[in-house]
Amino acid sequence: MSKYKCIIFDCDGVLIDSEPIAIGVLVEMANHLGANMDFNTALIELKGKSFNSCTHLISKRIGKPLPVNFESDYRINTFEAFREKIKPIKGVKSVVENLDIPFCTASSGPENKIRLNLEVTGLLPYFEGNIFSCYAIKKWKPEPDIFLWAAKTMGFKPSECLVIEDSVSGATAAKLGGFDVFGYTEHDYNNELDGIATNTFNNMEKLLEMI
């Protein structure tokens, strides 16, 4: 029997394969402003970072503030791209279908983005009512607040929950909050999660036997 009573999934990169799409849009928009960013480097540099951290980095690269409508344009462009290209992480549907303990998702993205992506990938019915967005509490990873809020709302202590993350900032947030965290390493290009996560795995289909 699992020692965990609740699973808290990150969303981007854990439930849905959205980060390459979102970062692709961001790089294209940034380069249009003269940032001269390389997609593969950006994928490593920006993975798991809050939108504000990303825009701060782009602003520094171009040496001036971003246009006022940058975020709203980014949201429009990414939502369009998500509708066309988004896919669930391979094996994750089978995981959530077969979990026999409560679970939820806690993400840095705005709730309407989380809902859109879960809906397009067919995962929304599994998470309806259990979606936690950093935008609701205005606290972002690597601060642990999002996970603490999710655990409390779900009715569990951090020690009773397992967080599934794919980014350094997310895994750090979980550890700071007193959670065990399993690092999903399919896109962990520099093996950064090994030193932070309680455990790591690179195939979502293996998760059920690990918990």
C-alpha positions in Angstrom: 0.0 0.0 0.0 1.3 3.5 -0.9 2.6 5.7 1.9 1.0 8.6 0.0 -2.6 9.7 0.4 -2.7 12.3 -2.4 -0.8 13.0 -5.6 -0.2 16.6 -6.7 0.7 16.8 -10.4 2.4 19.8 -12.0 0.7 20.4 -15.3 3.1 21.6 -18.1 5.5 18.9 -18.9 4.0 16.3 -16.5 0.3 16.0 -17.7 0.6 17.8 -21.0 3.5 18.3 -23.5 3.0 22.0 -23.7 6.4 23.6 -22.8 8.0 23.2 -26.3 4.9 24.8 -27.8 4.8 27.7 -25.3 8.5 28.4 -25.4 8.5 28.2 -29.2 5.8 31.0 -29.3 7.8 33.0 -26.7 11.1 32.7 -28.7 9.4 33.7 -31.9 7.8 36.8 -30.3 11.1 37.7 -28.5 13.1 37.4 -31.7 10.7 39.6 -33.5 11.7 42.3 -30.9 15.4 41.5 -31.5 16.2 39.1 -28.7 18.1 36.7 -31.0 17.2 33.7 -28.8 17.9 30.1 -29.8 14.9 27.7 -29.3 17.0 24.8 -27.8 18.8 27.0 -25.4 15.5 28.7 -24.4 13.9 25.3 -23.8 16.6 24.7 -21.1 16.8 28.2 -19.7 13.0 28.9 -19.5 11.7 25.5 -18.5 9.5 25.7 -15.4 10.0 29.5 -15.0 7.1 31.8 -14.3 5.9 34.0 -17.2 7.3 37.1 -15.4 10.7 35.5 -15.1 10.7 34.8 -18.9 9.6 38.3 -19.8 12.2 39.8 -17.5 14.9 37.8 -19.2 13.7 38.8 -22.7 13.5 42.5 -21.6 17.1 42.3 -20.4 18.2 40.8 -23.7 16.6 43.5 -25.8 17.6 46.3 -23.4 14.1 47.8 -23.0 10.7 47.0 -21.6 8.5 44.7 -23.6 5.4 46.2 -25.4 2.4 46.7 -23.2 0.4 44.1 -25.2 3.1 41.4 -25.1 1.4 39.1 -22.6 -2.0 39.4 -24.1 -0.6 38.6 -27.6 1.4 35.7 -26.1 -1.7 34.3 -24.5 -3.7 34.5 -27.9 -0.8 33.0 -29.8 -0.2 30.1 -27.4 -3.9 29.3 -27.0 -4.1 29.0 -30.8 -1.0 26.8 -30.9 -2.2 24.6 -28.0 -5.5 24.0 -29.7 -3.7 22.7 -32.8 -0.7 20.9 -31.3 -1.1 20.0 -27.6 -0.8 16.3 -26.6 -1.0 14.6 -23.2 2.3 13.1 -21.9 2.5 9.5 -23.1 1.0 7.2 -20.5 -0.4 9.8 -18.2 -4.1 9.0 -19.0 -3.6 5.4 -17.9 -2.0 6.7 -14.6 -4.9 9.0 -13.6 -7.4 6.4 -14.7 -5.9 3.8 -12.4 -4.9 5.9 -9.3 -6.9 4.9 -6.3 -6.0 7.9 -4.1 -7.1 11.5 -4.6 -5.1 13.7 -7.0 -5.0 17.2 -8.3 -2.9 19.6 -10.5 -0.9 22.6 -9.3 0.5 24.8 -12.0 2.2 28.1 -12.6 -0.1 28.9 -15.5 -3.4 30.8 -15.4 -6.5 28.6 -14.8 -8.0 29.2 -18.2 -4.8 28.0 -19.8 -4.7 24.9 -17.6 -8.3 24.1 -18.3 -7.9 24.6 -22.1 -4.9 22.2 -22.2 -6.5 19.6 -20.0 -9.7 19.8 -22.1 -7.9 19.5 -25.5 -6.0 16.5 -24.3 -9.0 14.8 -22.8 -7.7 15.0 -19.2 -10.1 17.7 -17.8 -12.8 15.3 -16.4 -10.1 13.7 -14.1 -9.1 17.1 -12.6 -12.4 19.0 -12.6 -12.7 20.8 -9.2 -9.1 20.0 -8.3 -7.1 22.6 -10.3 -4.8 25.0 -8.5 -3.2 28.0 -10.3 -0.4 30.2 -8.9 -2.3 33.1 -10.4 -5.0 32.6 -7.8 -2.6 33.2 -4.9 -0.1 35.4 -6.7 2.8 33.2 -5.5 5.0 31.3 -7.9 7.4 28.3 -7.7 10.1 28.0 -6.3 8.0 29.3 -3.4 6.1 26.3 -2.0 2.7 28.2 -1.5 0.9 26.5 -4.5 1.6 23.0 -3.2 0.8 23.9 0.4 -2.6 25.4 -0.8 -3.3 22.4 -2.9 -2.5 19.9 -0.1 -4.6 21.8 2.5 -7.6 22.2 0.1 -7.4 18.5 -0.7 -7.4 17.7 3.0 -3.8 16.4 3.5 -0.5 17.3 5.2 2.6 17.8 3.0 4.0 14.6 4.4 1.0 12.7 3.1 1.3 14.0 -0.4 3.6 13.2 -3.3 4.4 16.0 -5.9 5.2 15.1 -9.5 7.4 17.7 -11.2 9.6 18.1 -14.2 11.4 21.4 -13.5 14.0 22.5 -11.0 11.9 25.4 -9.7 8.9 23.1 -9.2 10.9 20.4 -7.4 12.6 23.0 -5.2 9.1 24.4 -4.3 7.9 21.0 -3.3 10.9 20.2 -1.1 10.7 23.7 0.6 7.1 22.9 1.4 8.0 19.6 3.1 6.8 17.3 0.3 8.4 14.3 -1.3 8.8 15.0 -5.0 9.3 12.6 -7.9 11.1 14.2 -10.9 9.8 13.3 -14.3 13.0 13.5 -16.4 11.9 12.9 -20.0 12.8 16.5 -20.8 15.4 17.0 -18.0 18.1 17.9 -20.5 20.9 18.6 -18.0 20.0 15.9 -15.4 19.2 18.7 -12.9 16.4 16.8 -11.0 18.6 14.0 -9.7 20.1 16.1 -6.9 16.8 17.7 -5.9 14.0 15.1 -6.3 13.2 12.3 -3.8 13.2 10.0 -6.8 13.3 10.3 -10.6 11.7 8.5 -13.5 11.6 9.0 -17.3 8.6 6.9 -18.3 5.1 8.1 -17.0 3.8 4.5 -17.3 6.2 3.5 -14.4 4.7 5.9 -11.9 2.0 3.6 -10.6 4.4 0.9 -9.6 6.7 3.5 -7.9 4.1 4.8 -5.5 
